[in-house]
């Protein structure tokens, strides 16, 4: 399948593995890239630019296919040394960067001078248009269903993606709720040129996270995520657990007077405890609503091959069947116990 995204990043399939804290290591990024997608190393999981350079080298030893690096731009009072991170990316010859968080505008000259293609994660059309205006090559449009930060507009992808197609001139991928071939075909129908999957890639054999995490995703349903930190206008979709329930109780008690200090025990230092140690009640960690569509733990190649084969079936047979009268009713799929 060829789209503007496969051509832009030099990949075989229009599937991007989004950057995820303490998940986007070389093992996962290389596996996704080897399977024909675009793997992404999470830059700030590496505590220093020097460690990022080592992780990139490790990934290059594991794949000769294109892969990228995620850079999340945090508030200025907590800003990491971004110029040094960008230098490490540039010196390693990386040609794709996924940016997220705050606008990457001040760093765009350095990224573009290095010939790097930039795809920025946005939760609204207005932010997507801003990304286009500052020179981003593509946008990852995140709907309300996504894990992590869905923005404050609560706009689902059934509306957000067609609106993005109406307004944008640069290509975009759908993010949030993306899990399988149905997601990909629907995203393409609504104007996207591919899809970005985060949570789904955690439940793969190569994802370097504790087995408890993968089993939690396998057992969860679409009803098991929660929105937290709304009062701080820093909304995050997370998988429910005991500490998340405690966080929600604190939010109810504090109301509009909630401060980040009130919930530090539930949000600070959570990812290493969850992803590396397997403590599923450590606190709030990002998880998308599509967790209800996770039925197995395949390899990245098995997952991507299945998505592309099923997508071709849907496009060539199921959709065509509606036009020529040969349609069939799909059999219900069973959730793994």
C-alpha positions in Angstrom: 0.0 0.0 0.0 1.4 3.4 -1.0 0.2 6.6 0.6 1.7 10.1 1.2 3.0 8.8 4.5 4.8 5.7 3.1 6.4 8.0 0.5 7.4 10.7 3.0 9.1 8.3 5.5 10.3 5.6 3.0 8.3 2.8 4.7 6.4 -0.1 3.3 3.2 0.2 5.3 1.3 3.3 6.5 1.6 2.4 10.2 3.6 4.4 12.8 4.4 3.3 16.3 3.9 6.3 18.5 6.4 7.4 21.1 5.6 6.0 24.5 7.5 6.6 27.8 9.5 3.6 28.9 8.1 1.6 26.0 9.8 3.1 22.9 13.1 1.4 23.2 15.3 0.0 20.4 13.7 -3.4 20.7 10.2 -2.3 19.8 11.2 0.4 17.3 13.4 -1.9 15.3 10.7 -4.7 15.3 8.1 -2.2 13.9 10.5 -0.9 11.3 11.6 -4.4 10.3 7.9 -5.3 9.8 7.5 -2.4 7.4 6.2 0.3 9.6 7.9 3.3 11.2 9.3 2.5 14.6 9.9 5.3 17.1 12.4 5.6 20.0 11.1 7.8 22.8 13.8 10.4 23.2 13.1 11.6 26.7 13.0 8.1 28.2 16.7 8.4 27.7 17.8 10.7 30.5 20.6 12.3 28.6 21.4 13.0 24.9 24.4 10.7 25.2 22.1 7.8 26.3 19.8 8.6 23.4 22.7 8.4 21.0 23.5 4.9 22.4 19.9 3.8 22.0 19.8 5.0 18.4 23.0 3.1 17.7 21.5 0.0 19.3 18.4 0.3 17.1 20.6 0.8 14.0 22.3 -2.4 14.8 18.9 -4.1 14.9 17.4 -2.8 11.7 18.5 -1.2 8.4 15.0 0.2 7.8 13.9 3.8 8.6 12.9 4.6 12.2 12.4 7.9 14.1 12.7 9.5 17.4 9.9 11.1 19.5 10.6 14.4 21.2 8.0 15.7 23.6 8.3 19.4 24.4 7.6 20.1 28.1 7.0 23.4 29.9 10.0 25.7 29.9 10.6 25.3 33.7 11.2 21.6 33.2 12.8 21.7 29.7 15.4 19.1 29.0 18.4 20.2 26.8 16.6 19.9 23.5 19.3 21.3 21.3 21.6 18.5 22.5 18.9 15.9 22.0 18.4 17.2 18.4 22.2 17.2 17.9 22.3 13.5 18.9 19.4 12.7 16.5 21.1 14.7 13.6 24.5 13.2 14.2 23.0 9.7 14.1 21.5 10.4 10.7 17.9 10.0 11.8 15.5 11.5 9.2 12.1 11.3 11.1 11.1 13.0 14.3 7.7 12.7 16.0 7.2 15.8 18.1 4.5 16.1 20.8 3.5 18.3 23.7 4.2 22.0 23.1 4.8 23.5 19.7 8.2 22.6 18.2 8.4 25.9 16.4 11.6 27.2 18.0 13.4 23.9 17.2 12.1 23.6 13.6 15.1 25.4 12.0 17.5 22.9 13.5 15.4 19.9 12.5 14.8 21.1 9.0 18.5 22.1 8.5 19.3 18.5 9.2 16.9 17.3 6.6 14.6 15.7 9.2 10.9 15.1 8.4 8.8 16.2 11.3 5.4 14.8 12.2 3.7 16.7 15.1 1.0 15.2 17.3 -2.1 17.4 17.6 -5.5 17.0 19.2 -7.3 19.7 17.2 -7.6 21.1 13.7 -6.3 24.5 14.9 -3.2 23.0 16.3 -2.7 20.9 13.2 -2.9 24.1 11.0 -0.3 25.7 13.3 1.9 22.7 12.8 1.5 23.0 9.0 2.2 26.8 9.2 5.5 26.3 11.0 6.8 23.8 8.5 5.9 20.3 9.9 5.8 17.7 7.1 2.9 15.8 8.5 0.6 15.7 11.5 -0.6 12.9 13.8 -4.2 13.8 14.6 -5.1 12.5 18.0 -8.8 11.9 18.7 -10.5 11.8 22.1 -10.1 8.0 22.2 -6.3 8.1 22.5 -4.2 7.1 25.4 -2.2 9.9 27.0 -3.3 13.5 26.4 -6.4 13.9 24.2 -6.6 17.7 24.6 -9.5 19.5 26.1 -12.0 19.5 23.2 -13.2 15.9 23.6 -13.3 15.5 19.8 -13.6 11.9 18.6 -11.9 10.8 15.4 -15.2 10.3 13.5 -15.4 14.2 13.4 -11.8 15.2 13.9 -10.3 13.3 10.9 -12.8 14.6 8.3 -12.3 18.1 9.6 -8.5 17.7 9.3 -9.0 16.6 5.7 -11.0 19.7 5.0 -8.4 22.0 6.4 -4.9 20.5 6.0 -2.7 20.5 2.9 0.0 18.3 4.5 -0.6 14.6 5.0 -1.8 13.3 8.4 -2.2 10.0 10.2 -5.0 9.0 12.5 -4.1 8.4 16.2 -6.4 7.3 19.0 -8.5 4.2 18.8 -6.3 2.7 16.2 -5.9 -1.1 16.6 -6.4 -3.1 13.5 -7.3 -3.2 9.8 -10.7 -1.8 10.4 -9.0 1.2 12.1 -6.7 1.7 9.1 -9.4 1.4 6.4 -11.7 3.8 8.3 -8.9 6.3 8.8 -8.1 6.2 5.1 -11.7 6.7 4.2 -11.8 9.8 6.4 -8.8 11.4 4.7 -5.8 10.1 6.7 -2.8 8.7 4.9 -2.1 6.1 7.6 -2.4 5.5 11.3 -0.4 5.8 14.5 -0.7 3.0 17.1 0.5 3.3 20.7 -1.3 1.1 23.1 -1.7 -1.7 20.6 2.1 -2.0 20.2 2.6 -2.4 23.9 0.8 -5.8 23.6 3.4 -7.3 21.3 6.1 -9.8 22.0 8.9 -7.4 21.3 7.6 -4.6 23.5 10.3 -4.4 26.3 7.8 -4.1 29.1 6.9 -6.4 32.0 4.6 -9.3 31.2 2.1 -7.9 33.8 1.5 -4.9 31.5 0.7 -7.0 28.5 -1.6 -9.3 30.4 -3.4 -6.2 31.9 -4.0 -4.9 28.4 -5.2 -8.3 27.2 -7.7 -8.5 30.0 -9.0 -4.9 29.9 -12.1 -3.8 28.1 -12.9 -0.5 26.4 -14.6 0.6 29.7 -11.4 0.4 31.7 -9.8 3.7 31.0 -10.3 6.9 33.0 -9.7 10.6 32.4 -7.6 12.3 35.0 -6.2 15.8 35.6 -9.1 17.6 33.9 -9.1 20.3 36.5 -5.5 21.1 35.7 -6.3 21.2 31.9 -3.7 18.5 31.5 -6.2 15.7 30.8 -4.8 12.2 30.5 -6.5 9.0 29.5 -5.1 6.2 31.7 -5.8 2.5 32.6 -7.8 2.2 35.7 -6.1 0.8 38.9 -6.2 1.3 42.6 -4.0 4.4 42.6 -6.0 5.9 39.7 -9.2 5.4 41.8 -7.4 7.2 44.7 -6.4 10.0 42.3 -10.0 10.4 41.2 -11.2 10.6 44.8 -8.6 13.4 45.5 -9.8 15.2 42.4 -13.4 15.0 43.6 -12.5 16.3 47.0 -10.3 19.2 45.8 -12.5 20.2 42.8 -11.3 23.3 41.1 -8.7 23.8 43.8 -6.8 20.8 42.7 -3.0 21.3 42.4 -0.5 19.0 40.9 1.1 18.6 44.3 -2.1 17.0 45.5 -1.7 14.0 43.2 2.1 13.6 42.9 2.1 10.2 44.6 -0.3 9.0 41.8 1.5 10.5 38.8 5.2 11.0 39.5 7.7 8.2 38.7 5.0 5.8 37.7 6.3 4.5 34.3 9.4 2.7 35.5 7.4 1.0 38.2 4.7 -0.1 35.7 6.7 -0.9 32.6 9.9 -2.3 34.1 8.7 -3.7 37.5 5.2 -4.7 36.5 3.5 -2.9 39.4 0.0 -2.4 37.9 -1.3 -0.3 40.7 1.6 2.2 40.8 -0.4 5.0 39.4 -1.6 6.7 36.3 -0.2 5.5 33.0 -1.4 6.2 29.5 -3.7 3.7 27.8 -6.2 4.2 24.9 -9.8 3.1 24.7 -8.8 0.7 22.0 -7.5 -1.6 24.7 -10.9 -3.3 24.3 -9.8 -4.5 20.9 -6.6 -6.2 22.0 -7.2 -10.0 21.7 -3.7 -11.4 21.6 0.0 -10.7 22.0 1.6 -11.2 18.5 5.0 -10.2 17.2 5.1 -6.8 15.5 5.5 -8.6 12.1 2.5 -10.8 12.8 0.4 -7.8 13.8 1.4 -5.5 10.9 1.1 -8.4 8.3 -2.4 -9.2 9.7 -3.5 -5.5 9.5 -2.3 -5.1 5.9 -3.9 -8.4 4.8 -7.2 -7.7 6.5 -7.2 -4.1 5.1 -6.8 -5.4 1.6 -9.7 -7.9 2.2 -11.9 -5.1 3.6 -11.2 -2.8 0.7 -11.2 -5.3 -2.2 -14.0 -7.6 -1.0 -16.2 -6.3 1.9 -16.5 -2.7 0.6 -16.8 -3.7 -3.0 -19.4 -6.2 -1.9 -21.7 -3.4 -0.8 -21.6 -2.0 -4.4 -22.0 -5.3 -6.3 -24.4 -7.0 -3.9 -22.1 -9.7 -2.7 -21.6 -8.5 0.8 -21.5 -10.8 3.8 -22.2 -10.3 7.5 -19.0 -10.5 9.7 -18.8 -13.2 12.3 -18.4 -11.8 15.9 -14.9 -12.0 17.3 -14.4 -13.4 20.8 -12.3 -11.6 23.4 -9.5 -13.7 24.8 -10.2 -14.7 28.4 
